[in-house]
Amino acid sequence: MSDEEERNHDIDMTVTDEAIRSLREQLEDSTFKSSARILILVLLALARKMSSVQLRALTGLGKGSLENHLDKLESFGWVKISYAKSMGARGVPRQTVEITEKGLEGCRELLRSIKSLNV
């Protein structure tokens, strides 16, 4: 390996090490401790707002599991849950989930970190 190739390799490894460190720090956040929560955030980042029925269909999560993840995401300030006045099939108000600015930025940062790895 030439000196120039070795320098470029060292620079690439430094960039990769920093990207991995950033990604590791993000994934240590409680928000990202679950692949289901990451998927929910990515879906909401794409659509901005979805019903819980849509989220269940796209994630494959059961109602209780989805509610648990949404409650955690809401407690972190990443999503906002609201209930529409119109009633669903069983007379229950329709639940709508919207990603917050904090959630959108967190999701974008995670995706930027992954993209910076150039895999």
KEKE-3310 file (N, C-alpha, C; in steps of 0.2 Angstrom, whole numbers, plus 5000, padded with zeros to 4 digits):
npx = (5004:5003:5010:5000:4988:4988:4986:4974:4966:4967:4961:4948:4945:4944:4933:4924:4925:4920:4907:4902:4903:4894:4882:4881:4880:4867:4859:4859:4851:4835:4824:4827:4829:4822:4817:4805:4800:4809:4805:4791:4794:4801:4791:4782:4789:4790:4776:4771:4759:4748:4735:4732:4727:4733:4746:4747:4744:4755:4766:4764:4762:4753:4738:4740:4754:4758:4752:4760:4773:4770:4766:4778:4786:4778:4780:4793:4793:4793:4782:4765:4749:4733:4715:4702:4685:4676:4670:4676:4675:4670:4664:4674:4684:4694:4711:4725:4741:4755:4771:4782:4792:4804:4804:4805:4817:4826:4824:4828:4842:4847:4845:4854:4866:4867:4867:4879:4889:4891:4887)
npy = (4994:5011:5026:5037:5030:5023:5034:5039:5028:5028:5040:5037:5027:5035:5043:5033:5028:5038:5040:5027:5028:5039:5034:5023:5030:5036:5025:5020:5028:5028:5028:5022:5009:4999:4990:4991:5003:5011:5008:5013:5027:5030:5027:5037:5048:5048:5049:5059:5059:5047:5035:5024:5012:5011:5011:4999:4990:4992:4989:4977:4975:4971:4977:4981:4980:4990:5001:5002:5005:5017:5025:5026:5033:5045:5049:5052:5063:5062:5059:5064:5060:5059:5060:5058:5065:5058:5042:5025:5009:5001:5011:5018:5032:5038:5035:5045:5047:5058:5063:5073:5088:5086:5072:5070:5076:5068:5056:5059:5062:5050:5042:5050:5047:5033:5033:5040:5030:5024:5011)
npz = (5000:4996:5002:5001:4999:5011:5020:5015:5018:5032:5035:5030:5039:5051:5049:5048:5061:5068:5063:5067:5081:5083:5079:5088:5100:5098:5097:5109:5116:5125:5116:5105:5108:5104:5090:5084:5089:5081:5068:5069:5071:5059:5049:5053:5051:5037:5034:5042:5050:5056:5058:5072:5068:5055:5058:5065:5055:5046:5054:5060:5073:5088:5096:5109:5111:5101:5108:5119:5114:5108:5119:5126:5116:5116:5129:5129:5121:5107:5099:5096:5103:5098:5099:5089:5086:5079:5078:5079:5073:5084:5092:5098:5100:5086:5086:5083:5077:5078:5072:5082:5081:5088:5087:5073:5070:5078:5071:5058:5061:5066:5054:5045:5052:5049:5035:5033:5035:5023:5018)
capx = (5000:5007:5009:4994:4983:4987:4983:4966:4963:4967:4955:4941:4943:4943:4927:4919:4924:4916:4900:4900:4902:4888:4877:4881:4877:4860:4855:4859:4845:4829:4819:4830:4831:4817:4817:4798:4800:4812:4800:4786:4797:4802:4784:4779:4793:4787:4769:4770:4753:4745:4730:4735:4726:4738:4753:4747:4745:4762:4772:4763:4761:4747:4736:4743:4761:4759:4750:4765:4778:4767:4766:4785:4788:4775:4783:4800:4791:4794:4776:4759:4744:4726:4709:4697:4679:4673:4670:4679:4670:4667:4662:4680:4687:4700:4718:4729:4748:4759:4778:4784:4798:4809:4804:4807:4824:4829:4824:4833:4849:4848:4846:4860:4872:4867:4869:4886:4893:4892:4886)
capy = (5000:5017:5031:5040:5025:5022:5040:5039:5022:5031:5045:5033:5024:5040:5045:5027:5027:5044:5038:5022:5031:5043:5029:5019:5034:5037:5018:5019:5032:5023:5029:5017:5002:4994:4990:4993:5011:5014:5008:5018:5034:5030:5028:5043:5053:5048:5052:5064:5058:5041:5032:5018:5006:5011:5009:4992:4986:4992:4987:4970:4975:4970:4984:4982:4982:4997:5006:5002:5009:5024:5028:5027:5038:5051:5051:5055:5069:5061:5058:5067:5056:5063:5056:5061:5065:5053:5035:5020:5003:4999:5016:5020:5037:5036:5037:5048:5048:5063:5064:5080:5091:5082:5065:5071:5078:5062:5051:5061:5061:5042:5040:5053:5043:5027:5035:5042:5024:5022:5004)
capz = (5000:4995:5008:5000:5000:5018:5023:5013:5022:5039:5035:5030:5046:5056:5047:5049:5068:5071:5062:5072:5088:5083:5078:5094:5105:5096:5098:5117:5118:5126:5111:5099:5111:5101:5082:5083:5089:5076:5063:5070:5069:5051:5046:5055:5047:5030:5033:5047:5054:5054:5063:5075:5064:5050:5061:5067:5049:5043:5059:5062:5080:5091:5098:5116:5110:5098:5113:5124:5111:5107:5126:5127:5112:5118:5135:5127:5117:5100:5095:5100:5101:5099:5098:5084:5088:5075:5082:5075:5072:5090:5096:5101:5096:5082:5088:5077:5080:5074:5074:5084:5078:5091:5084:5066:5070:5080:5066:5053:5064:5065:5047:5043:5054:5045:5028:5033:5035:5016:5017)
cpx = (5005:5005:5002:4988:4982:4984:4976:4963:4962:4961:4948:4940:4941:4935:4922:4919:4920:4909:4898:4899:4896:4882:4876:4878:4869:4856:4855:4853:4839:4825:4821:4831:4826:4817:4810:4797:4803:4808:4794:4788:4798:4796:4781:4783:4791:4781:4767:4764:4750:4740:4734:4733:4731:4744:4753:4748:4752:4767:4771:4762:4754:4745:4739:4751:4762:4757:4756:4771:4776:4768:4773:4787:4784:4778:4790:4799:4792:4788:4770:4753:4737:4721:4704:4690:4675:4674:4673:4673:4667:4665:4668:4682:4693:4706:4722:4736:4752:4766:4779:4790:4804:4810:4807:4815:4828:4830:4829:4840:4851:4849:4852:4866:4872:4870:4877:4891:4894:4891:4882)
cpy = (5006:5021:5035:5036:5024:5028:5040:5034:5025:5036:5042:5030:5029:5042:5039:5027:5032:5042:5032:5024:5035:5039:5025:5024:5035:5031:5017:5023:5027:5023:5023:5011:4997:4995:4993:5000:5014:5014:5012:5025:5035:5031:5034:5049:5054:5051:5058:5063:5051:5039:5026:5012:5005:5008:5001:4988:4986:4989:4979:4969:4974:4977:4985:4984:4988:5002:5007:5006:5016:5028:5030:5033:5045:5053:5054:5062:5068:5060:5062:5062:5060:5058:5060:5061:5060:5046:5030:5015:5001:5005:5019:5026:5035:5039:5039:5049:5053:5063:5072:5082:5087:5075:5065:5072:5072:5057:5053:5060:5054:5040:5043:5049:5036:5028:5036:5036:5021:5014:5002)
cpz = (5000:5001:5007:5001:5007:5022:5021:5017:5029:5040:5035:5036:5051:5055:5049:5057:5071:5069:5066:5079:5088:5083:5085:5100:5104:5098:5105:5120:5119:5120:5106:5102:5108:5093:5080:5084:5084:5070:5063:5068:5062:5047:5047:5051:5040:5029:5037:5052:5052:5060:5066:5071:5058:5052:5063:5060:5046:5048:5060:5069:5082:5094:5105:5115:5106:5104:5117:5121:5110:5114:5127:5123:5114:5125:5134:5123:5109:5096:5100:5098:5103:5097:5094:5087:5085:5078:5077:5075:5078:5095:5100:5097:5092:5085:5082:5081:5075:5077:5076:5080:5081:5088:5077:5066:5072:5075:5060:5055:5063:5058:5044:5045:5051:5038:5028:5033:5028:5015:5011)
residu = (MET:SER:ASP:GLU:GLU:GLU:ARG:ASN:HIS:ASP:ILE:ASP:MET:THR:VAL:THR:ASP:GLU:ALA:ILE:ARG:SER:LEU:ARG:GLU:GLN:LEU:GLU:ASP:SER:THR:PHE:LYS:SER:SER:ALA:ARG:ILE:LEU:ILE:LEU:VAL:LEU:LEU:ALA:LEU:ALA:ARG:LYS:MET:SER:SER:VAL:GLN:LEU:ARG:ALA:LEU:THR:GLY:LEU:GLY:LYS:GLY:SER:LEU:GLU:ASN:HIS:LEU:ASP:LYS:LEU:GLU:SER:PHE:GLY:TRP:VAL:LYS:ILE:SER:TYR:ALA:LYS:SER:MET:GLY:ALA:ARG:GLY:VAL:PRO:ARG:GLN:THR:VAL:GLU:ILE:THR:GLU:LYS:GLY:LEU:GLU:GLY:CYS:ARG:GLU:LEU:LEU:ARG:SER:ILE:LYS:SER:LEU:ASN:VAL)
# end
